[in-house]
């Protein structure tokens, strides 16, 4: 599993790199401000049994 993943900001369209913390569980959801446009997004992280990571964001 990678230590980082990316998502596209729902507000500004920029690709954002985030660290992945597998110790937080296989399904994670949290709010984070975009470092480019400062708008809040709900970040969703899913880690499957093979360690593959899926990340997406939706505007808050």
PDB file of N, CA, C and O in Angstrom:
ATOM      1  N   UNK A   1       0.837  -1.182   0.000  1.00  0.00           N
ATOM      2  CA  UNK A   1       0.000   0.000   0.000  1.00  0.00           C
ATOM      3  C   UNK A   1       0.882   1.246   0.000  1.00  0.00           C
ATOM      4  O   UNK A   1       1.918   1.294   0.662  1.00  0.00           O
ATOM      5  N   UNK A   2       0.446   2.251  -0.758  1.00  0.00           N
ATOM      6  CA  UNK A   2       1.167   3.521  -0.797  1.00  0.00           C
ATOM      7  C   UNK A   2       0.879   4.331   0.459  1.00  0.00           C
ATOM      8  O   UNK A   2      -0.163   4.164   1.092  1.00  0.00           O
ATOM      9  N   UNK A   3       1.810   5.207   0.812  1.00  0.00           N
ATOM     10  CA  UNK A   3       1.634   6.087   1.964  1.00  0.00           C
ATOM     11  C   UNK A   3       0.887   7.362   1.600  1.00  0.00           C
ATOM     12  O   UNK A   3       0.499   8.134   2.476  1.00  0.00           O
ATOM     13  N   UNK A   4       0.682   7.582   0.281  1.00  0.00           N
ATOM     14  CA  UNK A   4      -0.006   8.777  -0.185  1.00  0.00           C
ATOM     15  C   UNK A   4      -1.006   8.406  -1.279  1.00  0.00           C
ATOM     16  O   UNK A   4      -0.873   7.380  -1.945  1.00  0.00           O
ATOM     17  N   UNK A   5      -1.995   9.257  -1.442  1.00  0.00           N
ATOM     18  CA  UNK A   5      -2.965   9.103  -2.525  1.00  0.00           C
ATOM     19  C   UNK A   5      -3.388  10.499  -2.961  1.00  0.00           C
ATOM     20  O   UNK A   5      -3.048  11.489  -2.313  1.00  0.00           O
ATOM     21  N   UNK A   6      -4.124  10.572  -4.053  1.00  0.00           N
ATOM     22  CA  UNK A   6      -4.571  11.869  -4.552  1.00  0.00           C
ATOM     23  C   UNK A   6      -6.083  11.865  -4.758  1.00  0.00           C
ATOM     24  O   UNK A   6      -6.709  10.823  -4.949  1.00  0.00           O
ATOM     25  N   UNK A   7      -6.641  13.069  -4.711  1.00  0.00           N
ATOM     26  CA  UNK A   7      -8.038  13.269  -5.080  1.00  0.00           C
ATOM     27  C   UNK A   7      -8.124  14.596  -5.811  1.00  0.00           C
ATOM     28  O   UNK A   7      -7.207  15.414  -5.745  1.00  0.00           O
ATOM     29  N   UNK A   8      -9.223  14.802  -6.503  1.00  0.00           N
ATOM     30  CA  UNK A   8      -9.471  16.050  -7.213  1.00  0.00           C
ATOM     31  C   UNK A   8     -10.423  16.887  -6.367  1.00  0.00           C
ATOM     32  O   UNK A   8     -11.502  16.425  -5.996  1.00  0.00           O
ATOM     33  N   UNK A   9     -10.023  18.114  -6.064  1.00  0.00           N
ATOM     34  CA  UNK A   9     -10.870  19.011  -5.286  1.00  0.00           C
ATOM     35  C   UNK A   9     -12.159  19.281  -6.056  1.00  0.00           C
ATOM     36  O   UNK A   9     -12.130  19.664  -7.226  1.00  0.00           O
ATOM     37  N   UNK A  10     -13.280  19.079  -5.386  1.00  0.00           N
ATOM     38  CA  UNK A  10     -14.598  19.272  -5.985  1.00  0.00           C
ATOM     39  C   UNK A  10     -14.852  20.740  -6.323  1.00  0.00           C
ATOM     40  O   UNK A  10     -15.644  21.036  -7.218  1.00  0.00           O
ATOM     41  N   UNK A  11     -14.197  21.655  -5.624  1.00  0.00           N
ATOM     42  CA  UNK A  11     -14.431  23.094  -5.817  1.00  0.00           C
ATOM     43  C   UNK A  11     -13.547  23.709  -6.901  1.00  0.00           C
ATOM     44  O   UNK A  11     -14.041  24.442  -7.757  1.00  0.00           O
ATOM     45  N   UNK A  12     -12.237  23.416  -6.870  1.00  0.00           N
ATOM     46  CA  UNK A  12     -11.321  24.098  -7.797  1.00  0.00           C
ATOM     47  C   UNK A  12     -10.719  23.185  -8.866  1.00  0.00           C
ATOM     48  O   UNK A  12     -10.111  23.670  -9.820  1.00  0.00           O
ATOM     49  N   UNK A  13     -10.884  21.864  -8.715  1.00  0.00           N
ATOM     50  CA  UNK A  13     -10.394  20.936  -9.736  1.00  0.00           C
ATOM     51  C   UNK A  13      -8.923  20.568  -9.615  1.00  0.00           C
ATOM     52  O   UNK A  13      -8.408  19.832 -10.457  1.00  0.00           O
ATOM     53  N   UNK A  14      -8.236  21.058  -8.595  1.00  0.00           N
ATOM     54  CA  UNK A  14      -6.825  20.743  -8.414  1.00  0.00           C
ATOM     55  C   UNK A  14      -6.654  19.318  -7.867  1.00  0.00           C
ATOM     56  O   UNK A  14      -7.492  18.822  -7.114  1.00  0.00           O
ATOM     57  N   UNK A  15      -5.562  18.683  -8.260  1.00  0.00           N
ATOM     58  CA  UNK A  15      -5.216  17.368  -7.721  1.00  0.00           C
ATOM     59  C   UNK A  15      -4.482  17.574  -6.399  1.00  0.00           C
ATOM     60  O   UNK A  15      -3.470  18.273  -6.349  1.00  0.00           O
ATOM     61  N   UNK A  16      -4.991  16.967  -5.332  1.00  0.00           N
ATOM     62  CA  UNK A  16      -4.456  17.143  -3.991  1.00  0.00           C
ATOM     63  C   UNK A  16      -3.868  15.818  -3.505  1.00  0.00           C
ATOM     64  O   UNK A  16      -4.505  14.771  -3.623  1.00  0.00           O
ATOM     65  N   UNK A  17      -2.657  15.868  -2.961  1.00  0.00           N
ATOM     66  CA  UNK A  17      -1.990  14.689  -2.406  1.00  0.00           C
ATOM     67  C   UNK A  17      -2.224  14.665  -0.902  1.00  0.00           C
ATOM     68  O   UNK A  17      -2.023  15.667  -0.215  1.00  0.00           O
ATOM     69  N   UNK A  18      -2.654  13.500  -0.395  1.00  0.00           N
ATOM     70  CA  UNK A  18      -2.882  13.352   1.044  1.00  0.00           C
ATOM     71  C   UNK A  18      -2.157  12.112   1.558  1.00  0.00           C
ATOM     72  O   UNK A  18      -1.973  11.149   0.814  1.00  0.00           O
ATOM     73  N   UNK A  19      -1.745  12.128   2.818  1.00  0.00           N
ATOM     74  CA  UNK A  19      -1.155  10.926   3.414  1.00  0.00           C
ATOM     75  C   UNK A  19      -2.261   9.916   3.727  1.00  0.00           C
ATOM     76  O   UNK A  19      -3.392  10.298   4.026  1.00  0.00           O
ATOM     77  N   UNK A  20      -1.930   8.641   3.657  1.00  0.00           N
ATOM     78  CA  UNK A  20      -2.874   7.574   3.988  1.00  0.00           C
ATOM     79  C   UNK A  20      -2.429   6.929   5.289  1.00  0.00           C
ATOM     80  O   UNK A  20      -1.284   6.498   5.425  1.00  0.00           O
ATOM     81  N   UNK A  21      -3.351   6.868   6.246  1.00  0.00           N
ATOM     82  CA  UNK A  21      -3.090   6.248   7.549  1.00  0.00           C
ATOM     83  C   UNK A  21      -3.929   4.988   7.654  1.00  0.00           C
ATOM     84  O   UNK A  21      -5.104   5.053   8.015  1.00  0.00           O
ATOM     85  N   UNK A  22      -3.337   3.841   7.342  1.00  0.00           N
ATOM     86  CA  UNK A  22      -4.087   2.581   7.359  1.00  0.00           C
ATOM     87  C   UNK A  22      -4.516   2.183   8.770  1.00  0.00           C
ATOM     88  O   UNK A  22      -5.430   1.373   8.924  1.00  0.00           O
ATOM     89  N   UNK A  23      -3.877   2.733   9.800  1.00  0.00           N
ATOM     90  CA  UNK A  23      -4.252   2.389  11.171  1.00  0.00           C
ATOM     91  C   UNK A  23      -5.605   2.991  11.552  1.00  0.00           C
ATOM     92  O   UNK A  23      -6.173   2.620  12.579  1.00  0.00           O
ATOM     93  N   UNK A  24      -6.135   3.923  10.733  1.00  0.00           N
ATOM     94  CA  UNK A  24      -7.434   4.540  11.003  1.00  0.00           C
ATOM     95  C   UNK A  24      -8.593   3.699  10.485  1.00  0.00           C
ATOM     96  O   UNK A  24      -9.751   4.091  10.631  1.00  0.00           O
ATOM     97  N   UNK A  25      -8.302   2.559   9.887  1.00  0.00           N
ATOM     98  CA  UNK A  25      -9.343   1.654   9.414  1.00  0.00           C
ATOM     99  C   UNK A  25      -9.431   1.584   7.906  1.00  0.00           C
ATOM    100  O   UNK A  25      -8.811   2.370   7.189  1.00  0.00           O
ATOM    101  N   UNK A  26     -10.221   0.618   7.435  1.00  0.00           N
ATOM    102  CA  UNK A  26     -10.349   0.371   5.999  1.00  0.00           C
ATOM    103  C   UNK A  26     -11.307   1.339   5.322  1.00  0.00           C
ATOM    104  O   UNK A  26     -11.255   1.511   4.104  1.00  0.00           O
ATOM    105  N   UNK A  27     -12.173   1.966   6.089  1.00  0.00           N
ATOM    106  CA  UNK A  27     -13.115   2.946   5.549  1.00  0.00           C
ATOM    107  C   UNK A  27     -13.041   4.197   6.417  1.00  0.00           C
ATOM    108  O   UNK A  27     -13.347   4.161   7.608  1.00  0.00           O
ATOM    109  N   UNK A  28     -12.631   5.302   5.804  1.00  0.00           N
ATOM    110  CA  UNK A  28     -12.418   6.538   6.544  1.00  0.00           C
ATOM    111  C   UNK A  28     -13.182   7.680   5.873  1.00  0.00           C
ATOM    112  O   UNK A  28     -13.366   7.694   4.656  1.00  0.00           O
ATOM    113  N   UNK A  29     -13.621   8.630   6.688  1.00  0.00           N
ATOM    114  CA  UNK A  29     -14.294   9.820   6.188  1.00  0.00           C
ATOM    115  C   UNK A  29     -13.955  10.970   7.120  1.00  0.00           C
ATOM    116  O   UNK A  29     -14.110  10.861   8.337  1.00  0.00           O
ATOM    117  N   UNK A  30     -13.490  12.073   6.547  1.00  0.00           N
ATOM    118  CA  UNK A  30     -13.148  13.240   7.358  1.00  0.00           C
ATOM    119  C   UNK A  30     -13.227  14.497   6.512  1.00  0.00           C
ATOM    120  O   UNK A  30     -13.246  14.427   5.283  1.00  0.00           O
ATOM    121  N   UNK A  31     -13.273  15.644   7.167  1.00  0.00           N
ATOM    122  CA  UNK A  31     -13.354  16.936   6.477  1.00  0.00           C
ATOM    123  C   UNK A  31     -11.967  17.563   6.450  1.00  0.00           C
ATOM    124  O   UNK A  31     -11.250  17.582   7.450  1.00  0.00           O
ATOM    125  N   UNK A  32     -11.611  18.077   5.271  1.00  0.00           N
ATOM    126  CA  UNK A  32     -10.306  18.722   5.111  1.00  0.00           C
ATOM    127  C   UNK A  32     -10.471  19.915   4.179  1.00  0.00           C
ATOM    128  O   UNK A  32     -11.206  19.845   3.193  1.00  0.00           O
ATOM    129  N   UNK A  33      -9.783  21.015   4.494  1.00  0.00           N
ATOM    130  CA  UNK A  33      -9.787  22.185   3.619  1.00  0.00           C
ATOM    131  C   UNK A  33      -8.789  21.973   2.488  1.00  0.00           C
ATOM    132  O   UNK A  33      -7.682  21.481   2.706  1.00  0.00           O
ATOM    133  N   UNK A  34      -9.186  22.344   1.295  1.00  0.00           N
ATOM    134  CA  UNK A  34      -8.289  22.277   0.139  1.00  0.00           C
ATOM    135  C   UNK A  34      -7.130  23.244   0.362  1.00  0.00           C
ATOM    136  O   UNK A  34      -7.365  24.400   0.713  1.00  0.00           O
ATOM    137  N   UNK A  35      -5.885  22.804   0.168  1.00  0.00           N
ATOM    138  CA  UNK A  35      -4.750  23.707   0.351  1.00  0.00           C
ATOM    139  C   UNK A  35      -4.627  24.759  -0.756  1.00  0.00           C
ATOM    140  O   UNK A  35      -3.841  25.698  -0.631  1.00  0.00           O
ATOM    141  N   UNK A  36      -5.391  24.609  -1.827  1.00  0.00           N
ATOM    142  CA  UNK A  36      -5.340  25.566  -2.933  1.00  0.00           C
ATOM    143  C   UNK A  36      -6.440  26.624  -2.792  1.00  0.00           C
ATOM    144  O   UNK A  36      -6.153  27.821  -2.790  1.00  0.00           O
ATOM    145  N   UNK A  37      -7.705  26.179  -2.672  1.00  0.00           N
ATOM    146  CA  UNK A  37      -8.823  27.133  -2.657  1.00  0.00           C
ATOM    147  C   UNK A  37      -9.450  27.321  -1.273  1.00  0.00           C
ATOM    148  O   UNK A  37     -10.327  28.167  -1.103  1.00  0.00           O
ATOM    149  N   UNK A  38      -9.013  26.547  -0.294  1.00  0.00           N
ATOM    150  CA  UNK A  38      -9.457  26.647   1.112  1.00  0.00           C
ATOM    151  C   UNK A  38     -10.908  26.235   1.346  1.00  0.00           C
ATOM    152  O   UNK A  38     -11.439  26.483   2.429  1.00  0.00           O
ATOM    153  N   UNK A  39     -11.552  25.627   0.389  1.00  0.00           N
ATOM    154  CA  UNK A  39     -12.926  25.159   0.606  1.00  0.00           C
ATOM    155  C   UNK A  39     -12.900  23.779   1.251  1.00  0.00           C
ATOM    156  O   UNK A  39     -12.031  22.957   0.956  1.00  0.00           O
ATOM    157  N   UNK A  40     -13.863  23.537   2.132  1.00  0.00           N
ATOM    158  CA  UNK A  40     -13.932  22.261   2.847  1.00  0.00           C
ATOM    159  C   UNK A  40     -14.510  21.169   1.956  1.00  0.00           C
ATOM    160  O   UNK A  40     -15.460  21.394   1.205  1.00  0.00           O
ATOM    161  N   UNK A  41     -13.922  19.987   2.054  1.00  0.00           N
ATOM    162  CA  UNK A  41     -14.415  18.806   1.350  1.00  0.00           C
ATOM    163  C   UNK A  41     -14.461  17.643   2.323  1.00  0.00           C
ATOM    164  O   UNK A  41     -13.655  17.551   3.249  1.00  0.00           O
ATOM    165  N   UNK A  42     -15.419  16.756   2.094  1.00  0.00           N
ATOM    166  CA  UNK A  42     -15.461  15.504   2.838  1.00  0.00           C
ATOM    167  C   UNK A  42     -14.615  14.505   2.056  1.00  0.00           C
ATOM    168  O   UNK A  42     -14.925  14.177   0.910  1.00  0.00           O
ATOM    169  N   UNK A  43     -13.555  14.031   2.679  1.00  0.00           N
ATOM    170  CA  UNK A  43     -12.630  13.097   2.043  1.00  0.00           C
ATOM    171  C   UNK A  43     -13.048  11.680   2.416  1.00  0.00           C
ATOM    172  O   UNK A  43     -13.263  11.373   3.589  1.00  0.00           O
ATOM    173  N   UNK A  44     -13.160  10.820   1.406  1.00  0.00           N
ATOM    174  CA  UNK A  44     -13.505   9.416   1.619  1.00  0.00           C
ATOM    175  C   UNK A  44     -12.300   8.573   1.218  1.00  0.00           C
ATOM    176  O   UNK A  44     -11.748   8.735   0.129  1.00  0.00           O
ATOM    177  N   UNK A  45     -11.901   7.671   2.110  1.00  0.00           N
ATOM    178  CA  UNK A  45     -10.781   6.770   1.852  1.00  0.00           C
ATOM    179  C   UNK A  45     -11.259   5.347   2.089  1.00  0.00           C
ATOM    180  O   UNK A  45     -11.817   5.043   3.143  1.00  0.00           O
ATOM    181  N   UNK A  46     -11.042   4.473   1.108  1.00  0.00           N
ATOM    182  CA  UNK A  46     -11.371   3.060   1.250  1.00  0.00           C
ATOM    183  C   UNK A  46     -10.124   2.260   0.898  1.00  0.00           C
ATOM    184  O   UNK A  46      -9.521   2.457  -0.157  1.00  0.00           O
ATOM    185  N   UNK A  47      -9.748   1.355   1.796  1.00  0.00           N
ATOM    186  CA  UNK A  47      -8.596   0.476   1.573  1.00  0.00           C
ATOM    187  C   UNK A  47      -9.129  -0.940   1.488  1.00  0.00           C
ATOM    188  O   UNK A  47      -9.707  -1.447   2.449  1.00  0.00           O
ATOM    189  N   UNK A  48      -8.935  -1.588   0.331  1.00  0.00           N
ATOM    190  CA  UNK A  48      -9.470  -2.945   0.180  1.00  0.00           C
ATOM    191  C   UNK A  48      -8.532  -3.970   0.796  1.00  0.00           C
ATOM    192  O   UNK A  48      -7.459  -3.619   1.288  1.00  0.00           O
ATOM    193  N   UNK A  49      -8.933  -5.237   0.771  1.00  0.00           N
ATOM    194  CA  UNK A  49      -8.165  -6.302   1.432  1.00  0.00           C
ATOM    195  C   UNK A  49      -6.787  -6.514   0.824  1.00  0.00           C
ATOM    196  O   UNK A  49      -5.905  -7.083   1.468  1.00  0.00           O
ATOM    197  N   UNK A  50      -6.592  -6.057  -0.422  1.00  0.00           N
ATOM    198  CA  UNK A  50      -5.291  -6.175  -1.085  1.00  0.00           C
ATOM    199  C   UNK A  50      -4.413  -4.941  -0.856  1.00  0.00           C
ATOM    200  O   UNK A  50      -3.290  -4.875  -1.355  1.00  0.00           O
ATOM    201  N   UNK A  51      -4.929  -3.964  -0.100  1.00  0.00           N
ATOM    202  CA  UNK A  51      -4.170  -2.759   0.176  1.00  0.00           C
ATOM    203  C   UNK A  51      -4.327  -1.661  -0.861  1.00  0.00           C
ATOM    204  O   UNK A  51      -3.654  -0.634  -0.781  1.00  0.00           O
ATOM    205  N   UNK A  52      -5.215  -1.867  -1.843  1.00  0.00           N
ATOM    206  CA  UNK A  52      -5.474  -0.836  -2.845  1.00  0.00           C
ATOM    207  C   UNK A  52      -6.298   0.283  -2.201  1.00  0.00           C
ATOM    208  O   UNK A  52      -7.250   0.023  -1.465  1.00  0.00           O
ATOM    209  N   UNK A  53      -5.921   1.517  -2.486  1.00  0.00           N
ATOM    210  CA  UNK A  53      -6.569   2.667  -1.872  1.00  0.00           C
ATOM    211  C   UNK A  53      -7.398   3.426  -2.910  1.00  0.00           C
ATOM    212  O   UNK A  53      -6.938   3.689  -4.021  1.00  0.00           O
ATOM    213  N   UNK A  54      -8.621   3.768  -2.529  1.00  0.00           N
ATOM    214  CA  UNK A  54      -9.472   4.634  -3.345  1.00  0.00           C
ATOM    215  C   UNK A  54      -9.770   5.877  -2.504  1.00  0.00           C
ATOM    216  O   UNK A  54     -10.127   5.772  -1.331  1.00  0.00           O
ATOM    217  N   UNK A  55      -9.622   7.037  -3.108  1.00  0.00           N
ATOM    218  CA  UNK A  55      -9.870   8.301  -2.417  1.00  0.00           C
ATOM    219  C   UNK A  55     -10.725   9.182  -3.325  1.00  0.00           C
ATOM    220  O   UNK A  55     -10.470   9.275  -4.526  1.00  0.00           O
ATOM    221  N   UNK A  56     -11.742   9.828  -2.748  1.00  0.00           N
ATOM    222  CA  UNK A  56     -12.513  10.805  -3.483  1.00  0.00           C
ATOM    223  C   UNK A  56     -13.003  11.855  -2.498  1.00  0.00           C
ATOM    224  O   UNK A  56     -13.010  11.644  -1.286  1.00  0.00           O
ATOM    225  N   UNK A  57     -13.407  12.977  -3.043  1.00  0.00           N
ATOM    226  CA  UNK A  57     -13.860  14.093  -2.207  1.00  0.00           C
ATOM    227  C   UNK A  57     -15.171  14.643  -2.745  1.00  0.00           C
ATOM    228  O   UNK A  57     -15.429  14.638  -3.948  1.00  0.00           O
ATOM    229  N   UNK A  58     -15.993  15.118  -1.809  1.00  0.00           N
ATOM    230  CA  UNK A  58     -17.237  15.797  -2.161  1.00  0.00           C
ATOM    231  C   UNK A  58     -17.289  17.087  -1.370  1.00  0.00           C
ATOM    232  O   UNK A  58     -16.913  17.113  -0.198  1.00  0.00           O
ATOM    233  N   UNK A  59     -17.744  18.139  -1.987  1.00  0.00           N
ATOM    234  CA  UNK A  59     -17.851  19.415  -1.306  1.00  0.00           C
ATOM    235  C   UNK A  59     -18.739  19.318  -0.078  1.00  0.00           C
ATOM    236  O   UNK A  59     -19.740  18.602  -0.073  1.00  0.00           O
ATOM    237  N   UNK A  60     -18.360  20.045   0.960  1.00  0.00           N
ATOM    238  CA  UNK A  60     -19.146  19.998   2.194  1.00  0.00           C
ATOM    239  C   UNK A  60     -20.335  20.924   2.122  1.00  0.00           C
ATOM    240  O   UNK A  60     -21.108  21.012   3.076  1.00  0.00           O
TER     241      UNK A  60
END
